[in-house]
Amino acid sequence: METKCILSLSVARTLLSQGCKLVDVDTSSKRVGKLVFVFERDEFFDERLAKLSNVEER
């Protein structure tokens, strides 16, 4: 299974509300004190994340 880590709580909540599958929540090894939301990466997830990225860039 391929996964993708998301650091932003608001992005993670949005992905969850849109039906993306959360696999795990862990502490970040790169950013001390931060949580990482691990999602199952599939075509649906990639589409949702791409749409979110386009909205945030505006």
Contacts in CASP RR format, 6 or more apart in sequence:
PFRMAT RR
TARGET T0000
AUTHOR 0000-0000-0000
METHOD contacts of the structure
MODEL  1
METKCILSLSVARTLLSQGCKLVDVDTSSKRVGKLVFVFERDEFFDERLA
KLSNVEER
1 23 0 8 1.000
1 40 0 8 1.000
2 40 0 8 1.000
2 41 0 8 1.000
2 42 0 8 1.000
3 23 0 8 1.000
3 38 0 8 1.000
3 39 0 8 1.000
3 40 0 8 1.000
3 41 0 8 1.000
4 38 0 8 1.000
4 39 0 8 1.000
4 41 0 8 1.000
4 45 0 8 1.000
4 49 0 8 1.000
5 36 0 8 1.000
5 37 0 8 1.000
5 38 0 8 1.000
5 39 0 8 1.000
6 12 0 8 1.000
6 15 0 8 1.000
6 36 0 8 1.000
6 37 0 8 1.000
6 38 0 8 1.000
6 39 0 8 1.000
7 28 0 8 1.000
7 31 0 8 1.000
7 34 0 8 1.000
7 35 0 8 1.000
7 36 0 8 1.000
7 37 0 8 1.000
9 35 0 8 1.000
9 37 0 8 1.000
11 49 0 8 1.000
11 52 0 8 1.000
12 22 0 8 1.000
12 37 0 8 1.000
12 39 0 8 1.000
14 52 0 8 1.000
15 22 0 8 1.000
15 39 0 8 1.000
15 45 0 8 1.000
15 48 0 8 1.000
15 49 0 8 1.000
15 52 0 8 1.000
16 22 0 8 1.000
18 48 0 8 1.000
19 44 0 8 1.000
19 48 0 8 1.000
20 39 0 8 1.000
20 40 0 8 1.000
20 44 0 8 1.000
20 45 0 8 1.000
20 48 0 8 1.000
21 39 0 8 1.000
21 40 0 8 1.000
21 45 0 8 1.000
22 37 0 8 1.000
22 38 0 8 1.000
22 39 0 8 1.000
22 40 0 8 1.000
23 38 0 8 1.000
23 39 0 8 1.000
23 40 0 8 1.000
24 38 0 8 1.000
25 35 0 8 1.000
25 36 0 8 1.000
25 37 0 8 1.000
25 38 0 8 1.000
26 35 0 8 1.000
26 36 0 8 1.000
26 38 0 8 1.000
27 33 0 8 1.000
27 34 0 8 1.000
27 35 0 8 1.000
27 36 0 8 1.000
28 34 0 8 1.000
28 35 0 8 1.000
28 36 0 8 1.000
39 45 0 8 1.000
END
